[in-house]
Amino acid sequence: MNQGKGYHQTFCRILKKWQSLTLIENESKTNMKKAILICLVFLSVGIMGYAQEEQYGDNQPYSSYWFVKELLQWSPESDKDAKFNISQVALANRFLNDSIDLDENANKIPGIIALMAPHTTNFHPSQGFSTVKQYAFPFWQYIDYFVQWGGSANEGIIVPPTAFWTDAAHKNGVKSIGTVFFPPNVYGGKEEWVYEFLVRNADGSFPVADKLIEVADTYNFDGWFINQETYDLVGEMGELMQQFIAYYRTQSNLKLVWYDAMIDDSRVIWQDELNNHNQMYFQKGDKNMSDVFFINFRYNEVNLEDSKKAARELGRSEWDLYAGIDVQSKSFKTPVKWDMLYNDGKPNNTSIGIYWSNATFDISETKTPEDVYINEQKFWNGGPSIETRFGSSKWLGFADYFEPRSVINELPFKTNFNYGLGRFYNDKGKTVSEKEWHNLSIQDVLPTWQFKVDSTKVKAAISFDESYEGGSSLYFEGISNADFPLYKTKLNLDQSLNLQVVTKTSGNINLQIYCQLSNGETLTFPLKKSSSWFTNSISIPKRKNILLSKIGLITKGEGKTFLGELSMYYKKEKKPTTSSFTVETFTKENSSELYIHFNEKSENVYHNMYFLNAKNEKVWLGKTTSQDYYISNIPVKNGKINLAVQSESFGGEKGKLIRKLINVSK
């Protein structure tokens, strides 16, 4: 894709950032012209953080985006790409510890909402990329909401989350949210879009609200973020927006996130707090209007204290308020007044909203997964001190102030520490594809703790050069004894539990897996040294009314370790029935694009797809949870394609390999 296609979005976002810092109700035209000029200078040097991709096939399906009129005309039946944009991963149940489940009835606790812009709005492939130089997010355990940020005046302003992002979010128990973005007028926003959005029928219904609900239900995501920053509106648009939200809330159980911009009388004036000018978009009488209220970035300590007080007076928790941090330009190098957000080692007054957390990718010069992951660790775990015009400032991050969430509370569970991208694909240590790939639909649940260790004594990282299954593994290298906590769990030991750990080692290193129990007891089990992948099988005896609470690794001595798989089960699963499938081909010369449709609709089941070469060897083409999958390029020989499909449970059991010889015509 040409990077130039995204420059308009960057123009809009730079202007938005400038505006949020300087715009007042009577902004001078001279200053506005200067701002636009500055933005154009930035654009001329190409500041986009998105990686450049290869040319896409003629039949590549893309993620959806619309203007209001387009949304009203949309239906999944008429949209040929819609079937590729459906997530089929259920939202996992989360917990904090042995006694706290994070369901809808749980007491409110401080949280994080992360707004990410992993790609431009247009030409976003529905199911991933053929390069590792695209963004993948590894720290789901610290966030509660993922918002796919997008939308621009020349592309579309209504953007649902891409299916593979929803898949990864749901697997980690994180709610996936789409964006409705009404841009400020100065860079393309039109009042008419707001009027179209808020059209109300005579019976009191709102057609656009009904469509937003239909899209979310069809694509299986969890709600919408409304960012209304278009000004000069005529009429009672503020009141009408409140009626729109109330209708949306009545008609669905979807979440709603509201951004602090539009106030009660329809004007756009950022309040930087919750107050009587904007609280009606948060709570109106006994009506919960928004689940998340995202406070604009210019707040001070008093703003947040007053916001907390206002929320409580409305009968709501202060943790439903999210104070924004704009990290778009500098990521963990952004100066932040942490003392407003944290107090005594924990969040203070409000939760936290992060704008553009994917800047960890943008600031990387190489865009390689190794480099980006180092940035991620600094961003979430806390980074080095940074120098600003105000002096030295330390980036505190989030891991020390928010307790990580976990979804490992039922079995079976399996992880190969798959990051969601790779330079190759391995199957039980054997390489079955040497091509790069990126697909968050098949990202595994990654370790709860990543990895706060003494880097002078031991190295802990995700390896993108070795894997047992997929494209990555865990890598440990040490010169002394080390303890690596890996996963927070909540697993009942009323029956014996089977644990399998696949490792590969070199050097003089001894490994133990340890299991921490809810009664304070710790069980340790030695792992075999092996220079090739070895499966260690462990049985944890039953203990009535006791839970398995944590799993970790202990290393002793010098050497290197790769951890390729960790799986747990009470009893072996039944092998899944591999779905039958049909194929639609689009052939040119000696290659073809494919649409593969799996006839059986299954939630939380993978489908592995292979090409069988002349030696009848499997060559991996992709893996999906979707009922429909696109393959961009597969060789055709003598007018035939030799395909194979194998379904796989999330617990790792694989069904029968089904082969099919496809006859194609040009």
N, C-alpha and C positions, 0 to 999 in steps of 0.2 A: 504494500500500500504506500502511496505517496504521502510523505509526512505533511506536505502542504495542505492536505485535506483537513488536518486538525488545527491549522494555525488560527482559524477564526475562533475556535474554542479558547485557545490560549489568549488571544486578544481580549475575549470576553472576561476571562478569569483574572487577567492582570488588571483590567479596568475595575472589575468587581472588588479586588483587593484594595486598590487605590481609593475607590469610592467609599468602602467601608471605613477607611481611616480618615477621610477628609470631607466627605459629602455632608452638607448641612442643607436645611430645607431651601435656602435661597442661594444655591451654589452659583458662582459667577461663571459666565460663558467663557471668559478668558482662561480660568483654571481648567475648565473642562477640555478646551482645545489643547492645552498643554499636556493634559493627561493622555489624550488620544495620541498626540505626537510621540510621547514617551513610549506608549505601547507599540506604536508602529516601528520605532527603533528597535525595541526588543524583538519584535517578530522578524525583522530583517536579518537578524543573526541566527534565527532558528533555535529557539529555546525549548522546543518540545522535548519532553522526556520520554515519549513513546518510542519504542524501537521500530525500525523500519522492517516491514515484512516482505516476503516474496509476492509475486503476482498470484492472485487467486484464480481458481478455475471458474469457468463460465457458470457453473451451477452451484457454486459455493453458497450455502445458506448463511444469512446474517441475523444478528440480534435486532429486535424491533426498536423503533423510535418513531414518534409521531408529533405533528401539530394537532391542535384540538379537532379540527375538521377531519383530519385523517383518522384519528382515533375513533370518532363517531362512525366512520364507515368501515372500521376494521371488524373482522370476524375470523376466528381460527379456521373456518372452512374456506374462506377466500384467500387467506394468506398462505402461500406455498411454503414459506419458511417456518410457520408457526410450530409444526410438529417437532422441529429441531430445537425449539426454545423452551421446551417443557422440562422442568426438573421432576424427577421421579424418586427423589430421596426425601424421606420423612424427616421432620424436625426432631432431633434426638433430645431426650430428657437430660437435663444437666443437674449437677449438685456441687456444693462447696466442700462439704465434709460428711462425716458419718451421719449427721443429724439434720443437715439442711439441704432439701431439694429445692431447685429453683423453678418451680412451676408457677402458674398464674396466681395461685393463692398464697405464695410465699411472701413473707415480709420484705419490704423494699430494702435493697442494699445499694451502695454506690456502684455505678457501672461505667462503661465506656461505649460510646457510639463512634464508629469510624467511618468517615466518608472517604471513599477511594475512587479514583478515576483511572482505572487500569488501561483504558484505551479511548480513542476518540469515539464520539457517538455513532458516526456512520462507519460502515464497512468493518464492524466488529464481528468476526466469525462466531457462529453459534456454539461451536464445540471445541475450540482451542486452536493452536497454532503449530506450525512445523518448525519451531525454533525455541531454544531455551531463553532467548533474549526477550522475554515477556514477563510481566509481573505475576508472581505467585505469593500468597500471604501465608506465613507459617505460625502466627501467634494468635490463633482464634481463641485460646483459653482466657484471654484478658478482655475480650469485647463481648457485648451482648447484642449489639445491632451492627450489621453491615449495610451501608448505603452505597449503591453503585451510583456515583456522582456522574452526571452527564447532562447533555442538553445544550443547545445553542440556537441563536436566532436564524441561522441559515441551514440547520439540519433538522431539528425537531426539539421540542421542549418537554416531551413526556418520554421517559426512558425506563423501561423495566430492567431489573437485573438480569444479566446474562445467565443462562441455565447452569453453566458449569460453576459459576460463582455461587449460585444458590445451592447447588449440590454440596460444595465444600462447606458452606456456612451451616447448612442443615445437619451435615454429618457431625459437626462440632456443637450442635445445639444453639447456633447463632441465628437470629432472625434476619432475613434478607429483605431489603427495602429498595423500592424503585424511587425515581426522582421526577417531580413536576417542578420545572424551573421557569419562572417568568422573569426574563432578564430586564434589568433597568433599560429605560428608553434610549440612553446614550449609546448603547451598543447593540441595538436591534430589537429591543423589547417593544411590543405593540400592545396598546391598551385593548384593542379588539380581541386579543387572545384571552385576556382575563374575562371580558364580557362573554365570549363564546363558552369559556370554561364554566361560568356561573349561570348559564341559562337554566331557568326553572320552568317545568311544565305546570299546567293549570292544577294538576292534582298534587303539587308540592314536590314531585320527584325531580331529580337532577340527572339528565341523561349522561353527562360526563362521569358523575360519580358511579352510575351503574356500569359504565364501561371500564372504569378503573378497577372496580370489583371483579368484573368478568375477566379482565386481563390477569389479575393476581390469582384468581381461582384456576384459570386455564394453565398458566405457567407455574403455579404452585410456589409463589413467594408470599411474603408476610405483610406487606403494607406499602405505604407511600410517604415520601418526604415532600412536603409542600414548601417551596421557597418562592414567595411572591414579592418581587422587588420592582415591579413596574409601577411607576407613579403617574400622576395627572389623571387618575381615574375619575369619572363623572358618575354621580349617583351614590347610592348607599351600598357600595361594593363590600365594605367591611362587614356590614350586617348580613349581606347575601352570602359572603364567604362563611360566616358562622353558621348560617342555615345549611349551606353545602356540607360542612363538616359534620353537623348534627345528623343530617340525612345519611351520610356515608357511615357514621358510627351505628346508626340504627339498622342499616341494611346489611351489615357485615360484622365479623369479628376481626377484621384486618386492623393492623396497627396504623397509627398516624403520627408522623413527626412534623413539628411545626418550627419554622425558623423565625427568629426575632427580627422582623423587618416591617411588615404591614401592621398598622395599629387599628384601633376600633373605628376611626372615622375614615378609613380607606387610604390614608396617606402612608407613605413609606418613610418611617423615621425609626432608626435602630435605637432601641431603648437600653441595650446592654444590661438588662435585668428583667425580671418579671415584675410588672406593676399594673396599675389600673388602666393603662392604655393598651395592654396586650394580653392580660390574663384571661380574657374571654375566649382566646384561642387555645387556652390550656385547660381551664375549668370554667364552666358557666352554670352557676347554680349547682344542681345535683348531676349535671351532665359532664362526663369526662370527655373533653374535646380532643386532646392529644395525649398520647402515651409518653412522648418525649418532647420537651421544649428546649430547643437549641438556642442558647443565649449568644448573642453577637460578641465579637472578640474584644471590644474596647472597655470591658468592665473593670471596676476597681474593687477593693475589698468590701466597701460599703454596699456596692451594687449586689454582690453575692450574698452578703448577710441579709440585705433587705429582701432578696429573692427567696431565700430560705424561709423567712418570716411570712412572706406573702403566700407561698405554697402551703405552709401549715395552716394559715388562716382560711385557705380554700378547702381544707380537708385532704390535701395531697401531701405526698412525701417530697422532701427537697431533692431526693435522689432521682426524681422524674425530671429534674432540671439539669441540663448539661451545658457547662460553661465551655465555650469554644476555644480551641487552640489552633491557629492557622500555621501549619508547618509546610506549606506548599513549596516554598522556595528553598529552605535550608534543612528540612528534616530535623535530625537531632542537634543541628547547629543553631536552631532557632532559640533566641533568648526568651525565656518564659519566667513570669513571676510566680514561682512555685509556691511561695508562702501564701498566696491567695487560694491555692487549690489543695494543699496538703497542710495538715496540722497534727503533730504528735504521731507521725508515721502513718497517717491514713487520710483519705479524702476529707475535705472540709467544706461544708455548706452545700455543695452541689456535686453531681457526677461530672464527667469530662466528655466533651465532644471534640474529636480530632478531625480537622479538615485537611484532606489530602495526605493521609498516612502513607500512601504509596510513594511518597517522595524519597523513600529509601532506595527505590529503583531509579528515580529521576536523577539523583545526585551521583549515581554510580557512573564512572567514566567507561567502564567495560561492558556493563549490563549483563555480566556473567552471573550465574546463580551464586557462585562462591562469594563474589564481591557484594552482591545485594544482600546475601544472608548475614554477612558481617555487619552491614548497616542496620539490618533488622534487629540484631542482638543489641547493638548500641541504643537503638531507638526504644525498644521495649524494656531492656534490662537496666538501662542507665548508661550514659556514655561519658566521655572525658570532659574536662572543663573546656569551655570555649571562650574566646576573647570577643567582646562586643565593645561598642563605643561607650557602654556603661561600665566597662571593666570585665573581669573574669566571671563567668557564669557556668555552673555545672548543670548538665542535662540529667535530671533525676530519673526520667523514664517512668515506668508504670508497674513493673513487676514487684517492686518492694512495697507498693502501696495498695495493690489490689490482689486479693486472693484468687488464684487461678481457678477457673471452672473446669469440670471434667464431665465426660459422658460415659465413662467406663463403669456402668452400674448394672449391666446385664451381659450375659454371654450367649453365643460365642463372641469373642473379640479377636481380631487379627490386625497387625500392622507390619508392613515392610519398610516403614519410615519413608514412604514415597512422598516426595515433595510436591508432586503434581506436574513435574517436567523432567526431562532427561535427555542426555546425548545419545542414549541407546535404550533398549528395553531388554531386560533379562528375565528368564523363566527358570527358577531354581538354579541360578548361577550361570545358565547358558544364555548367550546372547541370541535373541530371536529377531532383533532389529537393530541396525546401526544408524538409524536416522534420528535426528532431533525431534522432540515432541513437547507439547505443553497442553495439559488438559486437567484442570482442577477437579473435574468430576471424579477422578480416580486418585486424588490426594488422600493419603491415609491420615488418621488421627495421629498427629505428631506428639512428641513427648510434652508432658505438662510443664516440665522445667527444662529450659534450653539456653544455655548451660552456664550456670554461675559457679565457676571453678577458678582456682588459682592458675592463671595461664602460664606462670613461670614453672609450674610443676607438671602440668598435664594439659593436653589439648583435647577439647571435645567439640565436635562439629558434625554437620551433615556432609557426607561425602557424595559428590556427584560423579565420581570416577569408578565406583564399585557398587554393586547391588546384588542381592539374592533374587529379588523379584521386583521389577520396575526399573527405576532410573536412579535410585539413591539408597543410602544406608546410613547408619550412625558410625562415626569414626572416633576412636579414642587412642591417644598416644600419651604415655606417661613415663616419668622417671621416679615415681614414688607411689605410695598407696593413695588411692582416691576413691571417693564415694560419689556415684552419679545417680541421684534420684531421677527416675524416668517418668512414671505415670501415677497419678492419683486415681485410686479405684474405690469402689464401694460394692464389694462382691461378697455375697453370702457364702459362708463355709459350712452350712448345714449338710452339705454333701461334698465329697472330695472333688478337688479342682485339678484339672490337667493343664500344665504350663509347658509350652515348647519355646525354646530359644535357639535361634540359628546364628552361629558365630563363625568367625574365621580369625585366626591370630598368627602373630609372628613375634619372635623374640622371646625373652624370658619373662613372660607375663602369665599370671594366674588370675582366673576370673571366678567370681561368685555372683549369682543372682540372689537378691534378698527380697523378702516379702514381709512387710510390716503389718501387724494385725491390730485390730481395734482395742485389744486388751493390753497393748504395750509390748507384746512379744514380737520378736523378729526372727524369722526363719531364714537360714542361708543354705544355698545349694551350690556345690562346685560345678563349673562348666568345663568341658573337655578342651584341652589344647588341640588345635587342628589348623594346618596350613591351607585346608580347603573347607568349604562350607560344611558345617556339621550341625545336626539337629539334636539338641539336648532335650530329653523328655523328662519332666518332673511331675510328681504327683504330690499335691498338697493335701494332707489328710483332713477330714472333716472335723470341725469344731463347732459345736452347737452354740448359736447366738453370738458368734464371732464373725467379724468382717475382715476381708483383706483390704487394707487401706492404702498401701503404697507398694510399688515395685521399683527396685533400683539395681544398679550394677556396682560391684566392688572390684577394683583392679589392684593387684599387688605385683610389684616388680616392674622392670622395663620392658617395653614392647608396644606393639600395635594391635588394635582390635577393631574388627568390623562387626557390627550387630545388624544382621540382615532380616530377622523376623522375630516377632514376639506374638504368640497366640495363646489364648486361654479358652477352655471349654469344660463343661461338666460331662457331657456325653457327645460323642461324635455326631455331627449333623448328618442328615441324609443328603446324598448328593442331589443337587438341583436338576430338574429336567431342562435340558438345553432347548431353548425356544426354536421353533421352526421359523423360517425367515424367507422373505422375498427380496428381490434385487431389481432395481431400475438402473440401467446403464446409460452413460453418455460418452460415446467413444469417438476418438479422433486418432487416426493412424494406428499406432501400436500401443495406445494407452487409453484408459477409460476412467471417468468419474463414476462413483456409485452412490446410490441411495439404498441403504439396507433398512428394511422394516422387519422388526421382530413381532411375530403374530401374537405372542403371549405378553400381556402387560404385567410386569412384575415390579413391585417396589423394593428397593434396596437389594437389587441383584445386578451384577455386572454381566456384560456380554463381551467376550474376547473374540476378535476377528483376525483371521490369518489368511495369507496367500500361500498356496502350496507350490513350491518351485519345481523345476525339472527333476530334482532329486527327491521330490515328495517331502521336503523339509518345510516346517512351518516358519513363515516369515510374518511377524506381528504387524498388523495394520492399525490397530487401535483397540480401545476398551471403553465401554460406555455403560451408564445406567439408563440411558434413554431408550425409548422404543424405536427411535429412528436415528440413523447415524449416516454421516456423509464421509466418504473416502475420496480424497482429492485426486489421487493418481495411482493406478494399478496397471501393471503390464498385461497386454493382451497377446496371446500366441495362438495363431491359426483360428482366430475368431472365438477363442474360449478363455475363460478365467476360472481357475481352480480355487475355490474359496472353502474356508472351514470356519465354523463358529462353535464356541464353547462357553456356556453360561457358568457363572461362578457366584456363590453366595458371599455376603460380606464377611462371613466367618472363614472363607478360604476354600470351601469344598467346591470342586469342579464337576460339572456334569459331563455327559458324553460329547465327544467331538463329532459334530455333524459336518460332513463334506457335501459340497454341491458344485457341479460343473456348470458354469454359466455360459450360455451361448450369447454372443453379442453381435450386433451389426452396426456398421458405421452410419 
